[in-house]
């Protein structure tokens, strides 16, 4: 059964406190870091109680801003057993999106990692652990909602406890090359992901990963020899999944996230294993 928003909020708060304690942060904080509590319904008035005016600050509080996804930018989502994925990479995943409890190995590009993380976060919670070089501005530009993100850049020797605590409180978690995690730790975390219904994105090798993505040839746009500024780019993503999909696809990188490359003049089909029931058509390669 899918957890409610209040349950996720409470679990995320506990996970953050446990991660801070395991990483030694709580011993250096002047005051405990608390997440804003979810708004609770007002108690029903008693018959004898006189009606009261709402507080001025409450009536002046703006409504939460909505963050609708761009049309065609993600596949899947909602309160289901799957999380959204960028549409251009949908061929590597099941028809409903990113299955809860699964592991995706992502290598070669932090932009690719952040795009997957932001798409899978949706309206839920996301976490980043052992990724000290990922900037908050880059994460926000990729679409990650930082107000619903837990960050532990350097989990230290207690990485297994920190990552385990984050798994308890988020929908999707990105983990860097954390050498403090042993092979046994990774197996236990994989089992914990399945029981908690979370998804893990790993930049390092993860045994038994459901999907493996690797960024290959890349090209930046907007720059020349000593002039200009980066306005976007293109990258070839190679991938394979346990469902049988395999191949590569050329994608564009920009402010709108991942998208298909417009020029498909040289597109040719990529050989793939025997199709499985429910699998998507083979991906296309761009030379």
C-alpha positions in Angstrom: 0.0 0.0 0.0 1.4 3.4 -1.0 2.3 5.7 2.0 0.3 8.9 2.4 2.0 12.3 2.2 1.9 12.7 6.0 3.6 9.3 6.4 6.3 10.2 3.9 6.9 13.5 5.6 7.2 12.0 9.0 9.5 9.2 7.7 11.6 11.7 5.8 12.0 13.8 9.0 13.2 10.7 10.9 15.5 9.7 8.1 17.2 13.1 8.0 17.7 13.1 11.8 19.2 9.6 11.6 21.4 10.5 8.7 22.7 13.6 10.5 23.4 11.6 13.6 25.2 8.8 11.7 27.3 11.4 9.8 28.2 13.3 12.9 26.4 16.5 11.9 24.1 16.7 14.9 27.0 17.1 17.2 28.0 20.3 15.3 24.6 21.9 14.8 23.7 24.7 17.1 20.1 23.6 17.0 18.4 20.5 15.5 17.3 20.9 11.9 13.6 20.4 11.5 11.5 20.1 8.5 8.3 22.2 8.3 5.4 20.0 9.6 2.6 19.2 7.2 -0.4 21.4 7.7 -3.0 19.8 9.9 -6.7 20.3 9.7 -8.2 22.7 12.2 -10.2 21.2 15.0 -13.9 21.2 14.7 -15.5 24.0 16.8 -17.7 23.2 19.8 -21.3 24.4 19.8 -20.5 26.9 22.6 -17.5 28.3 20.9 -17.8 31.6 19.1 -16.5 31.8 15.6 -13.1 33.3 15.4 -11.3 35.1 12.6 -8.4 33.3 11.0 -4.9 34.7 11.8 -3.8 37.4 9.4 -0.6 35.6 8.5 -2.5 32.5 7.6 -4.8 34.3 5.3 -1.9 36.0 3.6 0.1 32.8 3.1 0.4 32.1 -0.6 -0.7 28.8 -2.0 2.1 26.3 -2.8 3.4 26.7 -6.3 2.7 23.9 -8.7 5.5 22.3 -10.7 3.8 20.6 -13.6 6.0 18.4 -15.8 6.5 19.5 -19.4 4.3 17.7 -21.9 6.0 14.5 -23.0 8.9 14.9 -20.5 8.2 11.9 -18.3 6.4 8.6 -18.6 4.6 6.9 -15.7 4.1 8.5 -12.2 1.2 9.1 -9.9 0.5 7.1 -6.8 1.5 3.8 -8.2 4.2 1.2 -8.0 6.2 3.0 -10.6 8.0 6.4 -10.8 8.3 8.6 -13.8 11.3 8.5 -16.2 12.3 10.9 -19.0 10.4 10.0 -22.1 13.5 9.9 -24.3 14.9 7.1 -22.1 11.6 5.2 -21.7 12.7 2.4 -24.0 15.0 1.1 -21.3 12.3 0.8 -18.6 9.0 -1.1 -18.2 5.9 0.4 -19.8 4.7 1.9 -16.5 8.0 3.7 -15.7 10.6 3.1 -13.0 9.6 0.2 -10.8 9.7 0.8 -7.1 12.3 -1.3 -5.3 14.6 -1.3 -8.4 18.2 -0.1 -8.9 19.5 1.9 -11.8 23.2 2.2 -12.5 24.0 5.6 -14.1 27.5 6.4 -15.2 29.4 9.0 -17.2 27.2 12.1 -16.7 25.9 14.0 -13.7 23.4 15.7 -16.0 22.0 12.3 -16.9 21.8 11.3 -13.2 20.1 14.6 -12.1 17.6 14.3 -15.0 16.6 10.8 -13.9 16.5 11.9 -10.2 14.3 14.9 -10.9 11.9 13.0 -13.1 11.5 10.2 -10.6 11.0 12.6 -7.6 7.8 14.0 -9.0 5.8 15.2 -6.0 7.7 13.0 -3.6 11.0 13.1 -1.8 14.5 12.5 -3.2 17.9 12.1 -1.6 21.5 12.5 -2.6 24.4 10.7 -0.7 28.1 10.6 -1.4 27.8 13.1 -4.2 29.9 16.1 -2.9 30.6 17.5 -6.4 26.9 17.9 -7.4 25.9 21.5 -7.0 22.5 22.6 -5.7 22.0 25.1 -8.6 22.7 22.3 -11.1 20.2 20.1 -9.3 17.5 22.8 -9.2 18.1 23.6 -12.9 17.6 19.9 -13.7 14.2 20.1 -12.1 14.9 18.7 -8.6 12.6 20.2 -5.9 15.2 21.1 -3.2 12.6 21.7 -0.6 11.8 18.0 -0.8 15.4 16.7 -1.0 17.7 15.3 1.6 21.5 15.7 1.1 24.4 14.0 2.8 27.4 14.9 0.6 29.9 12.8 2.7 28.3 10.0 4.7 31.7 8.8 6.0 32.5 5.4 7.5 28.8 5.0 8.6 27.6 5.1 5.0 25.5 1.9 5.3 23.5 3.4 8.2 23.2 6.8 6.5 22.0 5.3 3.1 19.7 2.9 4.9 18.1 5.8 6.8 17.6 7.8 3.6 16.0 4.7 1.9 13.4 4.8 4.7 12.3 8.3 4.0 12.5 9.0 0.3 11.0 7.8 -3.0 14.3 7.9 -5.0 17.9 8.1 -3.8 21.1 8.9 -5.8 24.3 7.4 -4.3 27.8 8.2 -5.5 30.9 6.1 -5.5 30.8 5.3 -1.8 33.6 2.9 -1.0 32.5 2.5 2.5 29.6 0.4 1.2 30.7 -3.3 1.1 29.2 -5.9 -1.2 27.2 -7.2 1.7 25.9 -3.7 2.4 24.7 -3.3 -1.2 22.9 -6.6 -1.0 21.1 -5.6 2.2 20.3 -2.2 0.8 18.8 -3.8 -2.3 16.5 -5.9 -0.1 15.6 -2.8 1.9 14.7 -0.9 -1.3 12.2 -3.6 -2.2 10.6 -3.7 1.2 10.4 0.1 1.4 9.3 0.7 -2.2 12.2 3.2 -2.9 14.4 3.5 -6.0 18.2 3.8 -6.0 20.3 5.5 -8.7 24.0 4.5 -8.3 26.9 6.1 -10.1 29.1 3.1 -9.2 28.8 -0.6 -10.1 25.8 -2.1 -8.3 25.4 -5.9 -8.6 22.0 -6.9 -9.9 21.0 -3.5 -11.2 17.7 -3.6 -13.1 18.9 -1.0 -15.6 22.4 0.1 -16.6 22.8 3.5 -18.3 26.1 4.9 -19.5 26.7 8.3 -21.1 29.1 8.1 -24.1 30.0 10.6 -26.7 29.1 14.1 -25.7 29.0 17.5 -27.4 28.4 21.0 -26.0 26.6 23.7 -27.9 27.0 27.5 -27.7 30.8 27.7 -27.4 33.6 28.2 -29.9 37.3 28.6 -29.7 37.7 31.0 -26.8 34.2 32.5 -27.0 30.6 31.9 -26.1 28.9 30.1 -23.3 27.4 26.6 -22.9 23.7 26.6 -23.8 23.1 22.9 -24.1 24.6 19.7 -25.4 24.1 16.3 -26.7 25.1 12.9 -25.4 24.8 9.3 -26.5 23.2 7.1 -23.8 24.0 3.4 -23.9 21.7 1.2 -21.9 20.5 -2.3 -21.2 17.8 -3.6 -18.8 17.0 -7.0 -17.3 13.7 -6.9 -19.3 15.6 -7.4 -22.5 15.8 -3.8 -23.9 19.3 -2.8 -25.1 20.7 -0.2 -27.4 21.7 3.5 -27.4 19.9 6.8 -28.0 21.2 10.3 -28.7 19.6 12.9 -26.4 19.8 16.6 -26.0 20.7 18.3 -22.7 19.2 21.7 -22.0 17.1 23.8 -19.5 14.1 21.7 -20.3 15.9 18.5 -19.3 16.5 15.5 -21.6 14.9 15.5 -25.0 15.3 13.7 -28.4 17.8 15.0 -30.8 16.0 16.8 -33.6 18.2 15.5 -36.5 17.3 11.9 -37.1 18.6 11.7 -40.6 21.1 9.0 -39.9 19.1 7.1 -37.4 19.3 3.3 -37.7 17.8 0.5 -35.6 20.0 -1.1 -32.9 20.0 -4.9 -32.6 18.3 -6.0 -29.4 17.7 -9.3 -27.6 14.5 -11.3 -28.2 11.6 -9.0 -27.2 9.9 -9.8 -23.9 6.2 -9.5 -23.3 5.3 -5.9 -22.5 8.7 -4.6 -23.5 9.0 -1.4 -25.6 10.3 -1.4 -29.2 14.1 -1.3 -29.8 15.8 2.0 -29.3 17.2 4.0 -32.1 20.9 4.9 -32.6 22.2 8.1 -34.0 25.6 8.1 -35.7 
